[in-house]
Amino acid sequence: MYDRVTILNLVDDAERQTPLCHCGAPMIPVDRDGGLWLECSARPRTRDGLLARLVSLDWLASHRRRPLVTAEEMRAA
């Protein structure tokens, strides 16, 4: 079970360990699917249309994304 301070420490540690993505953009914490993730700030969002993602050629870059706290752990917090 994680409390708020522990989650903030996890985020701080993760940002310190992986400050940048392979593409050079900063990594940011994101609430996705009920869990907390550290992912590239330039990563294409699912709300963008398929055509917009294809035209941007951003799908060629491999953007980092990793879970920090799972949805089950967030519910228990």
ZAZA-262582 format. One record per atom (N, C-alpha, C): residue in three letters; y, x, z. Coordinates in steps of 0.02 Angstrom, whole numbers, padded with zeros to 5 digits, always signed. Each point is the difference from the previous one (the first is absolute). Layout:
BEGIN
ALAYXZ;...
END
This chain:
BEGIN
MET-00059+00042+00000;MET+00059-00042+00000;MET+00062+00044+00000;TYR+00047-00015-00044;TYR+00061+00039-00006;TYR+00059-00040+00027;ASP+00042+00035+00038;ASP+00063-00031+00019;ASP+00054+00023-00048;ARG+00060-00027+00007;ARG+00054+00014-00047;ARG+00017+00075-00003;VAL+00001+00033+00058;VAL+00017+00072+00002;VAL-00053+00041-00036;THR-00063-00017+00010;THR-00054+00036-00033;THR+00004-00008-00076;ILE+00015-00060-00023;ILE+00006-00012-00072;ILE+00059+00040-00029;LEU+00056+00001+00035;LEU+00057+00039-00022;LEU-00017+00074-00003;ASN-00038+00025+00049;ASN-00021+00070-00001;ASN-00046+00014-00058;LEU-00046-00047-00016;LEU-00044+00008-00058;LEU+00041+00006-00064;VAL+00050-00043-00007;VAL+00042+00001-00060;VAL+00039+00066-00004;ASP+00030+00021+00056;ASP+00037+00063+00001;ASP-00044+00060-00019;ASP-00060+00002+00029;ASP-00046+00055-00015;ASP-00021+00000-00073;ALA-00014-00059-00027;ALA-00022-00006-00070;ALA+00057+00021-00047;GLU+00062-00021+00015;GLU+00056+00020-00042;GLU+00013+00075+00004;ARG-00012+00029+00057;ARG+00010+00073+00008;ARG-00055+00038-00038;GLN-00062-00025+00002;GLN-00056+00033-00034;GLN+00005-00007-00076;THR+00022-00058-00023;THR+00004-00015-00072;THR+00068-00029-00016;PRO+00052+00043-00002;PRO+00067-00027-00012;PRO+00012-00022-00072;LEU-00036+00030-00047;LEU+00012-00015-00071;LEU-00065-00016-00036;CYS+00006-00042-00051;CYS-00056-00016-00044;CYS-00008+00056-00051;HIS-00054-00003-00040;HIS-00009+00048-00055;HIS+00057-00003-00050;CYS+00030-00060-00007;CYS+00054-00009-00049;CYS+00068+00025+00027;GLY+00004+00017+00064;GLY+00061+00025+00030;GLY+00040-00052+00039;ALA-00021-00063-00003;ALA+00035-00054+00037;ALA-00021+00002+00073;PRO+00044-00022+00044;PRO-00018-00001+00072;PRO-00053-00052+00015;MET-00039+00013+00052;MET-00051-00047+00024;MET+00033-00045+00051;ILE-00018-00065-00002;ILE+00029-00048+00046;ILE-00055-00044+00031;PRO+00011-00025+00061;PRO-00049-00046+00029;PRO+00010-00070-00030;VAL-00056-00033-00016;VAL+00003-00066-00033;VAL-00051-00046+00033;ASP+00020-00061+00014;ASP-00045-00052+00025;ASP-00032-00032-00060;ARG-00065+00010-00008;ARG-00036-00027-00058;ARG-00068-00025+00022;ASP-00016-00061-00020;ASP-00064-00031+00016;ASP-00014-00002+00075;GLY+00053-00008+00039;GLY-00008-00006+00072;GLY-00007+00067+00037;GLY-00003+00054-00038;GLY-00005+00066+00030;GLY+00062+00041-00014;LEU+00002+00059+00028;LEU+00057+00045-00010;LEU-00023+00059-00041;TRP+00035+00013-00055;TRP-00018+00053-00047;TRP+00058+00049-00007;LEU-00016+00062-00016;LEU+00050+00049-00020;LEU-00009+00008-00075;GLU+00051-00016-00038;GLU-00008+00004-00073;GLU+00064+00025-00033;CYS-00008+00020-00062;CYS+00055+00026-00040;CYS+00053-00054-00010;SER+00063+00019+00010;SER+00054-00049-00010;SER+00010-00017-00074;ALA-00026+00041-00045;ALA+00006-00014-00071;ALA-00062-00035-00028;ARG-00048-00014+00042;ARG-00062-00033-00022;ARG+00016-00068-00029;PRO-00028-00017-00057;PRO+00014-00065-00030;PRO-00021-00057+00046;ARG+00040-00050+00006;ARG-00014-00057+00043;ARG-00038-00053-00040;THR-00041-00038+00035;THR-00040-00051-00034;THR+00044-00057-00025;ARG+00060-00008+00028;ARG+00044-00055-00023;ARG+00029+00014-00069;ASP+00000+00064-00022;ASP+00023+00016-00067;ASP-00051-00026-00050;GLY+00024-00024-00055;GLY-00045-00026-00051;GLY-00040+00056-00033;LEU-00055-00017-00031;LEU-00043+00048-00034;LEU+00039+00036-00054;LEU+00039-00036-00039;LEU+00038+00031-00054;LEU+00050+00051+00028;ALA+00034-00016+00056;ALA+00049+00046+00030;ALA-00034+00064+00023;ARG-00060-00006+00029;ARG-00037+00059+00023;ARG-00023+00043-00059;LEU-00022-00032-00054;LEU-00023+00038-00058;LEU+00058+00036-00034;VAL+00056-00033-00008;VAL+00058+00029-00033;VAL+00028+00059+00039;SER-00002-00003+00067;SER+00029+00053+00041;SER-00042+00064-00003;LEU-00062-00004-00022;LEU-00047+00056-00002;LEU-00014+00028+00070;ASP+00019-00037+00051;ASP-00011+00022+00069;ASP-00074-00001+00018;TRP-00039-00037-00036;TRP-00072-00004+00014;TRP-00035+00066-00016;LEU+00033+00045-00036;LEU-00029+00066-00014;LEU+00000+00046+00061;ALA+00047-00011+00044;ALA+00006+00043+00060;ALA-00049-00024+00053;SER-00028+00047+00036;SER-00044-00019+00056;SER+00042+00002+00064;HIS+00014-00059+00026;HIS+00041-00005+00060;HIS-00045-00002+00062;ARG+00022+00032+00053;ARG-00038+00001+00062;ARG+00007-00066+00036;ARG-00053-00017+00035;ARG-00001-00060+00043;ARG-00057+00009+00049;ARG+00015-00009+00065;ARG-00054+00006+00049;ARG+00014-00047+00058;PRO-00054-00027+00029;PRO+00009-00047+00056;PRO+00017+00037+00064;LEU+00044-00029+00039;LEU+00017+00026+00066;LEU-00033-00041+00055;VAL+00008-00066-00005;VAL-00031-00047+00048;VAL-00029-00058-00041;THR-00063-00014+00011;THR-00033-00054-00038;THR+00024-00069+00024;ALA-00014-00050-00039;ALA+00019-00068+00018;ALA-00033-00022+00065;GLU-00062+00019+00011;GLU-00035-00017+00061;GLU+00032+00032+00061;GLU+00021+00062-00008;GLU+00034+00036+00054;GLU+00068-00030+00014;MET+00035-00023-00051;MET+00066-00031+00008;MET-00007-00066+00038;ARG-00052-00039-00015;ARG-00010-00063+00034;ARG-00015+00011+00074;ALA-00033+00055+00016;ALA-00018+00014+00070;ALA+00060+00027+00039;ALA+00051+00024-00036;ALA+00057+00031+00035;ALA+00044-00048+00035;
END
